[in-house]
Amino acid sequence: MSSKTKKLSKLRMNIAKWGKSPRSDRHRAEQVAAICTRKKDGKRQVLLITSRETRRWVIPKGWPMTGLSDGEAAMQEAWEEAGVANADLVKKPIGKFGYRKTLEKGHHVPVKVTVYRVKVRETVKKFPEHHQRKRKWVSPKRAASLVREPGLKKMLISLQK
């Protein structure tokens, strides 16, 4: 079973628990994400990746993983989705944002994402999803202009300072 299939299966199980139309925060699915940063020429940069389905710019994110802390799971997503091979995790989350995840047949589920900062020392060209995604380093301000989620935009802009 592929990791995507496992993630969708877990989401379907959660949806079955909640019912067909989750409407409040207590019914939100929860994910973890990594804002991957580095310094280049004295300026902070953020690593963005494309989503597999819509090809829009996002940050690495995924479902919590059994046996890993949420921060460690965010680091694992940064490896699988963006090729972050060597980095330091800031253990305290930098914030949360919400979005609506589109599932098969157009169903939507509200998702709450806890975001961790990952200070990147090294990326590699070959990583588990390198054939499925593009990645690029941009300023936090530029990153904020490329992502859709308002809460994520605010977090990225706060990194500009």
C-alpha positions in Angstrom: 0.0 0.0 0.0 1.5 3.4 -1.0 1.9 6.2 1.5 -0.8 8.2 -0.4 -3.2 5.2 -0.1 -2.5 4.9 3.6 -3.1 8.6 4.2 -6.4 8.5 2.3 -7.4 5.4 4.2 -6.7 7.1 7.5 -8.6 10.2 6.4 -11.6 8.1 5.3 -11.6 6.3 8.7 -11.7 9.8 10.4 -14.5 10.9 8.1 -16.5 7.8 8.9 -16.0 8.6 12.6 -17.2 12.2 12.2 -20.1 11.7 9.8 -20.4 13.0 6.3 -20.2 16.8 6.8 -17.9 17.9 9.6 -18.8 21.5 10.5 -17.0 22.6 13.6 -13.4 22.7 14.9 -13.9 19.6 17.0 -14.5 17.7 13.8 -11.4 18.9 12.0 -8.8 16.5 10.7 -5.3 17.4 11.9 -2.1 17.5 9.9 1.5 18.6 10.6 3.7 20.7 8.3 7.2 22.1 8.0 8.2 25.6 7.0 11.6 24.9 5.8 14.0 27.8 5.9 17.7 28.6 5.2 19.9 31.6 5.1 21.5 32.5 1.7 23.7 35.6 1.3 22.4 36.8 4.7 18.8 36.6 3.7 16.1 34.1 4.9 14.5 31.9 2.3 11.6 29.5 2.4 11.3 26.2 0.5 8.0 25.7 -1.3 6.9 22.6 -3.2 4.1 21.9 -5.6 1.1 19.8 -4.6 0.8 16.6 -6.5 -2.8 17.1 -7.7 -3.3 20.8 -8.4 0.4 21.8 -8.8 -0.1 24.9 -6.6 2.7 26.0 -4.2 2.5 24.6 -0.7 4.7 23.6 2.2 5.5 20.0 3.1 2.6 18.6 5.2 1.0 15.3 6.1 -0.7 13.3 8.7 0.7 12.7 12.2 2.7 9.4 12.4 2.6 6.7 15.0 5.8 6.6 16.9 6.9 10.1 15.9 6.2 13.4 17.6 4.3 15.9 15.5 7.6 17.8 14.8 9.3 14.7 13.8 6.4 13.8 11.5 6.7 17.3 9.9 10.5 16.6 9.4 9.6 13.3 7.7 7.2 15.0 5.4 10.0 17.6 4.5 12.2 14.6 3.6 9.6 12.7 1.5 8.1 15.7 -0.3 11.0 18.2 -0.5 14.3 16.3 -0.1 15.3 17.9 3.1 18.1 15.6 4.2 19.8 17.5 7.0 18.0 20.0 9.2 17.3 21.2 12.7 13.7 21.1 14.0 12.5 24.0 16.1 10.4 21.9 18.6 7.8 24.5 19.5 5.2 25.0 16.7 5.2 28.4 15.1 1.5 28.4 14.5 -1.6 26.7 13.0 -3.7 27.3 10.0 -6.8 25.8 8.5 -7.8 24.7 5.0 -10.3 22.6 3.2 -8.9 19.3 1.9 -10.6 18.1 -1.3 -11.2 14.4 -1.4 -12.4 12.0 -4.1 -15.7 12.9 -5.7 -15.3 16.6 -4.6 -16.0 16.1 -0.9 -14.2 18.6 1.4 -12.9 18.1 4.9 -11.7 21.0 7.2 -8.1 20.4 8.3 -6.2 22.1 11.1 -2.4 22.1 10.4 0.2 22.6 13.1 3.3 24.1 11.6 6.9 23.6 12.7 10.0 25.5 11.5 12.8 23.4 10.0 16.2 25.0 9.6 17.6 23.3 6.5 21.3 22.5 6.1 21.1 20.2 3.1 18.7 19.1 0.4 19.2 16.3 -2.1 18.1 15.9 -5.7 16.6 12.4 -5.3 14.0 11.9 -2.6 10.8 9.8 -2.4 8.5 12.2 -4.3 11.1 14.0 -6.5 9.3 12.9 -9.7 6.0 14.2 -8.5 6.8 17.7 -7.3 8.8 20.8 -8.1 10.5 22.8 -5.4 12.0 26.3 -5.1 13.6 28.6 -2.5 12.0 32.1 -2.3 11.8 35.0 0.2 9.1 34.7 2.9 7.3 37.6 1.3 7.3 35.9 -2.1 6.3 32.6 -0.5 3.3 34.3 1.1 2.2 35.6 -2.3 2.3 32.1 -3.8 0.3 30.1 -1.2 -3.5 30.3 -0.9 -4.2 29.8 2.8 -4.5 33.1 4.7 -3.2 31.7 8.0 -0.1 30.3 6.3 0.4 33.6 4.5 0.6 35.4 7.9 3.1 32.9 9.2 5.3 33.3 6.2 5.2 37.1 6.3 6.2 36.9 10.0 9.4 35.2 8.9 10.4 38.2 6.8 11.3 40.2 9.9 
